[in-house]
Amino acid sequence: MTGAEVLDVARDGILTLLQVSAPMMIVGLVVGVAIALLQALTQIQEITLVFVPKIIAIFITILLALPFMSAAMNAYMMRVVAHIIGG
């Protein structure tokens, strides 16, 4: 395996990682900003108020995005296996 092939596999892995983690990160960001805005508007400065809605939102996102995430990881694994078999 040459250096270019290793870089291609690593780049593909990083892109797959970004695709799989993006839905949870975006939902966490949106919920965090919404709760922070709500805290700023109501002047409720409870630090732990952010965690429960964010955890619930991310958990629901994981449940909804699980088919997409498994398909993306399966496709990446098939590309790696094909690369291993192909030599």
N, CA, C and O atoms as a MOPAC input file, in Angstrom:
PM7 MOZYME 1SCF
protein

 N      0.84800 1    -1.17200 1     0.00000 1
 C      0.00000 1     0.00000 1     0.00000 1
 C      0.89700 1     1.23900 1     0.00000 1
 O      1.78100 1     1.38400 1     0.84400 1
 N      0.65900 1     2.09700 1    -0.93000 1
 C      1.49000 1     3.28500 1    -1.05200 1
 C      0.97200 1     4.38300 1    -0.11700 1
 O     -0.10100 1     4.26500 1     0.47500 1
 N      1.75000 1     5.43200 1    -0.00500 1
 C      1.36100 1     6.54900 1     0.84600 1
 C      0.09900 1     7.23300 1     0.37400 1
 O     -0.71300 1     7.67600 1     1.18600 1
 N     -0.07200 1     7.32100 1    -0.92800 1
 C     -1.27300 1     7.95500 1    -1.47600 1
 C     -2.52100 1     7.14100 1    -1.14700 1
 O     -3.57400 1     7.70600 1    -0.85000 1
 N     -2.40400 1     5.82200 1    -1.20000 1
 C     -3.55500 1     4.97200 1    -0.86900 1
 C     -3.91600 1     5.09000 1     0.60800 1
 O     -5.09300 1     5.11700 1     0.96500 1
 N     -2.90700 1     5.16100 1     1.45500 1
 C     -3.15500 1     5.33300 1     2.88800 1
 C     -3.85900 1     6.65600 1     3.13800 1
 O     -4.80300 1     6.71300 1     3.92700 1
 N     -3.42100 1     7.70800 1     2.48500 1
 C     -4.06400 1     9.01100 1     2.63800 1
 C     -5.49900 1     8.99900 1     2.12000 1
 O     -6.37300 1     9.64800 1     2.69400 1
 N     -5.74600 1     8.26000 1     1.03100 1
 C     -7.10800 1     8.15700 1     0.51000 1
 C     -8.03400 1     7.44900 1     1.50000 1
 O     -9.16700 1     7.87900 1     1.71400 1
 N     -7.54600 1     6.36200 1     2.10200 1
 C     -8.35800 1     5.63600 1     3.08000 1
 C     -8.59900 1     6.51100 1     4.30800 1
 O     -9.71000 1     6.53700 1     4.83600 1
 N     -7.57300 1     7.22600 1     4.76700 1
 C     -7.71500 1     8.10200 1     5.92600 1
 C     -8.68000 1     9.25200 1     5.63200 1
 O     -9.51600 1     9.58800 1     6.47000 1
 N     -8.56700 1     9.84900 1     4.45700 1
 C     -9.47400 1    10.94000 1     4.06900 1
 C    -10.91100 1    10.44300 1     4.00100 1
 O    -11.83100 1    11.11500 1     4.46700 1
 N    -11.09700 1     9.25900 1     3.41800 1
 C    -12.42900 1     8.67800 1     3.32500 1
 C    -12.99000 1     8.39000 1     4.71800 1
 O    -14.18000 1     8.58600 1     4.96300 1
 N    -12.13200 1     7.92600 1     5.62800 1
 C    -12.56600 1     7.67100 1     6.99600 1
 C    -12.96600 1     8.94200 1     7.71500 1
 O    -13.96000 1     8.95600 1     8.44100 1
 N    -12.20900 1    10.00500 1     7.52400 1
 C    -12.54000 1    11.27900 1     8.16600 1
 C    -13.84200 1    11.84300 1     7.60500 1
 O    -14.66500 1    12.36300 1     8.35800 1
 N    -14.03400 1    11.74600 1     6.30300 1
 C    -15.28900 1    12.22500 1     5.71100 1
 C    -16.47700 1    11.41100 1     6.20600 1
 O    -17.54700 1    11.96600 1     6.45500 1
 N    -16.30000 1    10.09300 1     6.35000 1
 C    -17.37800 1     9.25400 1     6.88600 1
 C    -17.66900 1     9.62100 1     8.33200 1
 O    -18.82900 1     9.66300 1     8.74100 1
 N    -16.63000 1     9.88300 1     9.10300 1
 C    -16.80700 1    10.31200 1    10.49100 1
 C    -17.60400 1    11.60900 1    10.56000 1
 O    -18.49600 1    11.74100 1    11.39900 1
 N    -17.29600 1    12.55600 1     9.70000 1
 C    -18.02700 1    13.82700 1     9.68500 1
 C    -19.48300 1    13.63200 1     9.27800 1
 O    -20.37900 1    14.26800 1     9.83300 1
 N    -19.71700 1    12.74200 1     8.29700 1
 C    -21.08600 1    12.47900 1     7.86500 1
 C    -21.90300 1    11.83100 1     8.97200 1
 O    -23.07200 1    12.16400 1     9.16500 1
 N    -21.28600 1    10.90600 1     9.69500 1
 C    -22.01300 1    10.17600 1    10.72800 1
 C    -22.26800 1    11.05800 1    11.94900 1
 O    -23.33200 1    10.96800 1    12.56100 1
 N    -21.31600 1    11.89800 1    12.30700 1
 C    -21.46600 1    12.68900 1    13.52600 1
 C    -22.16300 1    14.02900 1    13.30000 1
 O    -22.59100 1    14.66100 1    14.26700 1
 N    -22.28700 1    14.47200 1    12.07500 1
 C    -22.86400 1    15.79000 1    11.79900 1
 C    -24.29600 1    15.97000 1    12.30500 1
 O    -24.59200 1    17.02200 1    12.87100 1
 N    -25.19300 1    15.00700 1    12.13400 1
 C    -26.56000 1    15.25400 1    12.62100 1
 C    -26.62600 1    15.51600 1    14.12500 1
 O    -27.34200 1    16.41400 1    14.56800 1
 N    -25.88300 1    14.73400 1    14.90800 1
 C    -25.90700 1    14.94200 1    16.35700 1
 C    -25.26600 1    16.26600 1    16.74900 1
 O    -25.75700 1    16.96000 1    17.64000 1
 N    -24.18900 1    16.60900 1    16.09700 1
 C    -23.49800 1    17.86200 1    16.43100 1
 C    -24.36500 1    19.07200 1    16.08800 1
 O    -24.42100 1    20.03300 1    16.85600 1
 N    -25.03300 1    19.03000 1    14.95200 1
 C    -25.87700 1    20.15400 1    14.54400 1
 C    -27.06900 1    20.30500 1    15.49000 1
 O    -27.41100 1    21.41800 1    15.89100 1
 N    -27.70000 1    19.18200 1    15.84400 1
 C    -28.83600 1    19.24200 1    16.76100 1
 C    -28.38300 1    19.73000 1    18.12800 1
 O    -29.06700 1    20.54300 1    18.74900 1
 N    -27.24200 1    19.24900 1    18.60600 1
 C    -26.71900 1    19.71600 1    19.88500 1
 C    -26.43300 1    21.20800 1    19.87000 1
 O    -26.70100 1    21.91000 1    20.84500 1
 N    -25.88600 1    21.69000 1    18.75600 1
 C    -25.60600 1    23.11500 1    18.62700 1
 C    -26.88300 1    23.94100 1    18.62900 1
 O    -26.96600 1    24.95600 1    19.32000 1
 N    -27.87600 1    23.51300 1    17.86100 1
 C    -29.13300 1    24.26300 1    17.76700 1
 C    -29.85100 1    24.28500 1    19.11700 1
 O    -30.33300 1    25.33100 1    19.55100 1
 N    -29.92000 1    23.13500 1    19.77300 1
 C    -30.59600 1    23.08200 1    21.07400 1
 C    -29.83300 1    23.91700 1    22.10100 1
 O    -30.44300 1    24.63200 1    22.89700 1
 N    -28.50800 1    23.83000 1    22.08600 1
 C    -27.71200 1    24.62600 1    23.01700 1
 C    -27.90300 1    26.11500 1    22.82800 1
 O    -28.02600 1    26.85400 1    23.80400 1
 N    -27.93000 1    26.56500 1    21.58700 1
 C    -28.14300 1    27.99000 1    21.31200 1
 C    -29.55900 1    28.41100 1    21.70400 1
 O    -29.75700 1    29.49700 1    22.24900 1
 N    -30.54200 1    27.55400 1    21.42800 1
 C    -31.92500 1    27.89300 1    21.79000 1
 C    -32.08500 1    28.00100 1    23.30300 1
 O    -32.74100 1    28.92000 1    23.79400 1
 N    -31.49200 1    27.07000 1    24.03800 1
 C    -31.58800 1    27.12300 1    25.50000 1
 C    -30.82100 1    28.33300 1    26.04000 1
 O    -31.27700 1    28.99400 1    26.97300 1
 N    -29.66500 1    28.61800 1    25.45400 1
 C    -28.90300 1    29.79300 1    25.89200 1
 C    -29.66900 1    31.07700 1    25.62500 1
 O    -29.64400 1    31.99700 1    26.44300 1
 N    -30.34900 1    31.14600 1    24.48900 1
 C    -31.17800 1    32.31600 1    24.18500 1
 C    -32.34000 1    32.42900 1    25.16500 1
 O    -32.65900 1    33.52300 1    25.63100 1
 N    -32.97000 1    31.30000 1    25.47700 1
 C    -34.04700 1    31.29400 1    26.45400 1
 C    -33.54400 1    31.73400 1    27.82900 1
 O    -34.22300 1    32.48400 1    28.52900 1
 N    -32.36000 1    31.27000 1    28.21300 1
 C    -31.79100 1    31.67900 1    29.49200 1
 C    -31.47200 1    33.17600 1    29.50500 1
 O    -31.67800 1    33.85400 1    30.51100 1
 N    -30.97400 1    33.67700 1    28.39100 1
 C    -30.64700 1    35.09700 1    28.33200 1
 C    -31.90900 1    35.96700 1    28.37400 1
 O    -31.91800 1    37.03500 1    28.98600 1
 N    -32.96200 1    35.49700 1    27.72100 1
 C    -34.19800 1    36.28500 1    27.70000 1
 C    -34.91900 1    36.27400 1    29.04300 1
 O    -35.50400 1    37.27900 1    29.44600 1
 N    -34.87900 1    35.13800 1    29.73400 1
 C    -35.59900 1    35.03000 1    31.00100 1
 C    -34.70300 1    35.27900 1    32.20800 1
 O    -35.19300 1    35.30700 1    33.33700 1
 N    -33.43900 1    35.45400 1    32.00200 1
 C    -32.43800 1    35.67000 1    33.03700 1
 C    -32.38200 1    34.52400 1    34.04800 1
 O    -32.07300 1    34.72900 1    35.22200 1
 N    -32.68600 1    33.31800 1    33.57300 1
 C    -32.50700 1    32.11500 1    34.38900 1
 C    -31.10100 1    31.61100 1    34.10600 1
 O    -30.81500 1    31.16300 1    32.99600 1
 N    -30.23400 1    31.67800 1    35.08700 1
 C    -28.82700 1    31.31300 1    34.87700 1
 C    -28.50100 1    29.97500 1    35.52700 1
 O    -27.51600 1    29.85900 1    36.25600 1
 N    -29.31200 1    28.98100 1    35.26900 1
 C    -29.06100 1    27.64400 1    35.79100 1
 C    -28.18800 1    26.89300 1    34.78700 1
 O    -28.58200 1    26.71200 1    33.63500 1
 N    -27.02900 1    26.46400 1    35.21200 1
 C    -26.07500 1    25.83100 1    34.30000 1
 C    -26.56500 1    24.46700 1    33.83800 1
 O    -26.35900 1    24.09200 1    32.68300 1
 N    -27.20900 1    23.72400 1    34.72300 1
 C    -27.62500 1    22.36200 1    34.37600 1
 C    -28.87000 1    22.32300 1    33.50200 1
 O    -29.26000 1    21.25000 1    33.04200 1
 N    -29.49800 1    23.46300 1    33.26300 1
 C    -30.71100 1    23.50800 1    32.44500 1
 C    -30.44200 1    23.08200 1    31.00200 1
 O    -31.35100 1    22.59800 1    30.32700 1
 N    -29.23400 1    23.25000 1    30.52700 1
 C    -28.91100 1    22.95300 1    29.13200 1
 C    -28.78300 1    21.45500 1    28.89400 1
 O    -29.10000 1    20.98000 1    27.80300 1
 N    -28.33000 1    20.71000 1    29.87800 1
 C    -27.92900 1    19.33100 1    29.65000 1
 C    -29.08300 1    18.38700 1    29.32400 1
 O    -28.98000 1    17.60500 1    28.37900 1
 N    -30.16300 1    18.43800 1    30.07200 1
 C    -31.25600 1    17.48900 1    29.85900 1
 C    -31.91000 1    17.65900 1    28.48400 1
 O    -32.08200 1    16.65800 1    27.78900 1
 N    -32.28500 1    18.87000 1    28.05200 1
 C    -32.86100 1    18.98200 1    26.70100 1
 C    -31.87600 1    18.58500 1    25.60200 1
 O    -32.26300 1    18.00000 1    24.59000 1
 N    -30.59700 1    18.91100 1    25.81300 1
 C    -29.60900 1    18.56900 1    24.80100 1
 C    -29.42600 1    17.06100 1    24.70800 1
 O    -29.32600 1    16.52400 1    23.60500 1
 N    -29.38000 1    16.37100 1    25.83600 1
 C    -29.23400 1    14.91000 1    25.83500 1
 C    -30.44200 1    14.25700 1    25.17800 1
 O    -30.29200 1    13.33500 1    24.37800 1
 N    -31.62500 1    14.72700 1    25.51000 1
 C    -32.84000 1    14.15500 1    24.91300 1
 C    -32.87200 1    14.39600 1    23.41200 1
 O    -33.20500 1    13.49000 1    22.64900 1
 N    -32.53200 1    15.60400 1    22.97800 1
 C    -32.54000 1    15.92200 1    21.54700 1
 C    -31.50400 1    15.08700 1    20.79300 1
 O    -31.78300 1    14.60200 1    19.69600 1
 N    -30.32900 1    14.91900 1    21.36200 1
 C    -29.29700 1    14.12700 1    20.69600 1
 C    -29.69700 1    12.65900 1    20.66000 1
 O    -29.45200 1    11.98600 1    19.65900 1
 N    -30.30400 1    12.14800 1    21.72200 1
 C    -30.75700 1    10.76000 1    21.73500 1
 C    -31.81800 1    10.52400 1    20.66400 1
 O    -31.76800 1     9.51800 1    19.95600 1
 N    -32.77100 1    11.43500 1    20.54000 1
 C    -33.80300 1    11.30400 1    19.50200 1
 C    -33.17300 1    11.38300 1    18.11200 1
 O    -33.58000 1    10.66000 1    17.20300 1
 N    -32.18500 1    12.25400 1    17.94800 1
 C    -31.49800 1    12.35900 1    16.66300 1
 C    -30.75900 1    11.07400 1    16.32900 1
 O    -30.75500 1    10.63900 1    15.17800 1
 N    -30.13400 1    10.46700 1    17.32700 1
 C    -29.45300 1     9.18500 1    17.09100 1
 C    -30.45100 1     8.13400 1    16.63900 1
 O    -30.17700 1     7.38000 1    15.70600 1
 N    -31.61600 1     8.07600 1    17.29700 1
 C    -32.62100 1     7.09500 1    16.90600 1
 C    -33.12000 1     7.32800 1    15.48100 1
 O    -33.33200 1     6.37800 1    14.72800 1
 N    -33.30500 1     8.59500 1    15.11700 1
 C    -33.80800 1     8.89200 1    13.77400 1
 C    -32.74000 1     8.71500 1    12.69700 1
 O    -33.05100 1     8.31700 1    11.57400 1
 N    -31.48100 1     9.01000 1    13.03300 1
 C    -30.40700 1     8.96100 1    12.04000 1
 C    -29.67300 1     7.62200 1    12.01700 1
 O    -28.73400 1     7.45000 1    11.24100 1
 N    -30.08600 1     6.67400 1    12.85400 1
 C    -29.37900 1     5.40200 1    12.92400 1
 C    -29.32800 1     4.65300 1    11.59400 1
 O    -28.27000 1     4.11300 1    11.26900 1
 N    -30.40600 1     4.58600 1    10.80100 1
 C    -30.28400 1     3.91300 1     9.50200 1
 C    -29.26500 1     4.58300 1     8.57400 1
 O    -28.49800 1     3.90400 1     7.89100 1
 N    -29.26600 1     5.91200 1     8.55500 1
 C    -28.30100 1     6.63000 1     7.72600 1
 C    -26.87300 1     6.38900 1     8.21200 1
 O    -25.96800 1     6.17200 1     7.40600 1
 N    -26.67500 1     6.42800 1     9.53400 1
 C    -25.33900 1     6.24400 1    10.08700 1
 C    -24.82300 1     4.83800 1     9.81300 1
 O    -23.65700 1     4.66600 1     9.45800 1
 N    -25.67900 1     3.82900 1     9.97600 1
 C    -25.23200 1     2.46400 1     9.72400 1
 C    -24.95300 1     2.23500 1     8.24500 1
 O    -24.02700 1     1.50300 1     7.89600 1
 N    -25.74600 1     2.85500 1     7.37400 1
 C    -25.49300 1     2.72100 1     5.93800 1
 C    -24.17200 1     3.38200 1     5.54700 1
 O    -23.42400 1     2.84200 1     4.73200 1
 N    -23.88700 1     4.53800 1     6.12000 1
 C    -22.63100 1     5.23000 1     5.81000 1
 C    -21.42800 1     4.44700 1     6.31300 1
 O    -20.42600 1     4.33300 1     5.60600 1
 N    -21.51300 1     3.90700 1     7.52200 1
 C    -20.39700 1     3.12100 1     8.05000 1
 C    -20.23800 1     1.79900 1     7.31100 1
 O    -19.12100 1     1.32300 1     7.10900 1
 N    -21.37400 1     1.20200 1     6.90400 1
 C    -21.31000 1    -0.03300 1     6.13000 1
 C    -20.65600 1     0.22100 1     4.77600 1
 O    -19.83900 1    -0.58300 1     4.32700 1
 N    -21.00100 1     1.31300 1     4.12900 1
 C    -20.40400 1     1.63900 1     2.83500 1
 C    -18.90400 1     1.88000 1     2.97100 1
 O    -18.12400 1     1.45300 1     2.12000 1
 N    -18.50000 1     2.56500 1     4.04300 1
 C    -17.07300 1     2.78300 1     4.27100 1
 C    -16.35000 1     1.46500 1     4.50800 1
 O    -15.26300 1     1.24300 1     3.97600 1
 N    -16.95100 1     0.59500 1     5.30400 1
 C    -16.31300 1    -0.69500 1     5.57300 1
 C    -16.20500 1    -1.52900 1     4.30400 1
 O    -15.20600 1    -2.21900 1     4.10100 1
 N    -17.21400 1    -1.47200 1     3.45600 1
 C    -17.14800 1    -2.20800 1     2.18700 1
 C    -16.03800 1    -1.65800 1     1.29000 1
 O    -15.36100 1    -2.42600 1     0.60700 1
 N    -15.84400 1    -0.34000 1     1.28400 1
 C    -14.74800 1     0.23200 1     0.49600 1
 C    -13.39300 1    -0.18900 1     1.04100 1
 O    -12.46900 1    -0.46800 1     0.27700 1
 N    -13.27600 1    -0.23500 1     2.37100 1
 C    -12.00100 1    -0.66300 1     2.96400 1
 C    -11.74200 1    -2.13400 1     2.67300 1
 O    -10.62100 1    -2.50700 1     2.32500 1
 N    -12.76500 1    -2.97600 1     2.81000 1
 C    -12.62000 1    -4.40800 1     2.53400 1
 C    -12.27300 1    -4.63000 1     1.06500 1
 O    -11.41700 1    -5.45300 1     0.74300 1
 N    -12.93800 1    -3.89700 1     0.17800 1
 C    -12.62000 1    -4.04800 1    -1.25500 1
 C    -11.19000 1    -3.62400 1    -1.52500 1
 O    -10.51300 1    -4.21200 1    -2.36900 1
 N    -10.72600 1    -2.60500 1    -0.81500 1
 C     -9.34900 1    -2.16300 1    -0.99100 1
 C     -8.37400 1    -3.20600 1    -0.45200 1
 O     -7.31600 1    -3.41800 1    -1.04300 1
 N     -8.71100 1    -3.85400 1     0.65000 1
 C     -7.86500 1    -4.90100 1     1.21500 1
 C     -7.81000 1    -6.10200 1     0.29100 1
 O     -6.74000 1    -6.65600 1     0.04000 1
 N     -8.97100 1    -6.50500 1    -0.21500 1
 C     -9.02300 1    -7.66700 1    -1.10900 1
 C     -8.28700 1    -7.36800 1    -2.42100 1
 O     -7.58300 1    -8.22600 1    -2.95500 1
 N     -8.45500 1    -6.16000 1    -2.92800 1
 C     -7.82400 1    -5.78900 1    -4.18400 1
 C     -6.30500 1    -5.67300 1    -4.07500 1
 O     -5.59500 1    -5.70400 1    -5.08000 1
 N     -5.83200 1    -5.54100 1    -2.87200 1
 C     -4.37100 1    -5.46900 1    -2.68600 1
 C     -3.92400 1    -4.07300 1    -2.81000 1
 O     -2.73200 1    -3.79300 1    -2.68700 1

